[in-house]
Amino acid sequence: MSLPSAKQPVCFVATADRNRSRPFYQDVLGLRLMGEDDHAATFDIGNRTPLRLTDQPGHVATGQVVLGWHVGDITAAVRALKAKGARFLTYPGFTHDADTIWSSPGGGARVAWFTDPDGNVLSLTQAG
């Protein structure tokens, strides 16, 4: 069986403390809360695609990117998120600009990475 390409995906991000993480997704990222139950808070991450911020006691982030967005103006997006308290990452061996944005060799894309309250890595990408 294969899934029809027209079916909408559901994204999941684990959190050790939903009460601590919910305001980050709602207030810092500006995602609309669609609903909440005993297991997760569900947000619209764009085009009514749901993101379930799911309780996982003892969750420890892996350091890998778990979710990202394409943006039209990465500099403006990074600055807006920093103004709301988002913490951006830099990686050794990568050359980041003053806004913590890395440009891929050849100008293919510009990328910035940041973390949620659990340390889950999120990203912004602007196509080159």
N, C-alpha and C positions, 0 to 999 in steps of 0.2 A: 504494500500500500504506500502511496505517496500522498503528501498533503497538497491540496490545491494551492497554487500560488496566490490566489485571491483571498485566502484566509488570513485574518489578522493575527500577528504574533503577540505573545505576552512575554514581557521581560521580567526577570526576577533579580533583586539585589537583597542579599542577606544583611541583617543587622542584629547586633547583640542587644541593642536597646532602642526599640522603635520610638519611644517617647523622646529620646535624645535626638534621633536621626530625622524624625518627621519634620520638625521645623526647618532643617537644612534643605530638604527636598521641596518643601512648600514655600518657604520665605526666601531662602538664598537663591535657589534655582528657579523659583517662580512657577513650579509645576502645580497644576490644578488637582486638588484632592478629589477623586471620584467617589471614594467610599472607604470604609474601614470595617474590619471584622475582628474577631479574636486572634487571627493569625497574621494579618497584614494590613497595611495602608496601601490603597491603590491610587496611583497618580496617572494623569494623562501626560505622556512624554512627547506628544505631537501626533496629529492626525488620529486622535482618539486611541492611540496605541497604549495599552495599559502597562504600567510598571508596578509590580507588587513588591513593596518594601516589606520583606518577610522576616518575622522573628526567628532567630536561630541562636538560642542561648549559647554563650561561649564562643560565638563567631569571632574568628581572627582573619583579617584581610590577607590575601595572598600576595599582594604587590602587583598583580596583573590588572590590566584595564578590564573593568566589568561592564562599562557602558560609556557611550560617547555620542556626540552630536556634531553634525556638519553645520557650520555657521558661515555667513556671508562676510562678516568683518570680525576676525578673531581678536584683533587688538581691542576693539570696543567691547566685545564679549568678556575678555579676560579682565579688563579694567572694571567693568560693571560688577562682575562676580567678586573681584578683590574688594571693591567698595562695600560689598555685603558681607565680607569676612571670609570668603573662600581662600584656602591656602593652596598655592600652586607649587609644583615640584620642579626641580631641575635634576638632570641625570648626568653623572660624570661621563666625559667623553662626547657629550652633545653640546653644541654651541647654541645657547639661548640668548635672545635679545633682552633688552631692559624690562620687557613685559613678561619674561619667562616663556617666550614662544620659541620653539625650535623650527627651523626651516630645513626640509629634507634636501639632500643634494640634488641639484638640477632644478630646484624650484617646484617639485611636484606637489608639495603640500606644506602647510604650516600647522603645527600641532602644539597644544598646551595641555598639561596634565595637572589634575588637582584631586584632592581627597575629600570624601565625606567624613562625618564624625567617627565612623568605624575604621577609617583608613582604606576603604575601598577606593581604587583609583578610577577616576572618570576622566574623559578627555573632550577636547574641542578640536575640530579639524576644519581648516579652510583650504579648499582645493586650490592648486596653483594655476 
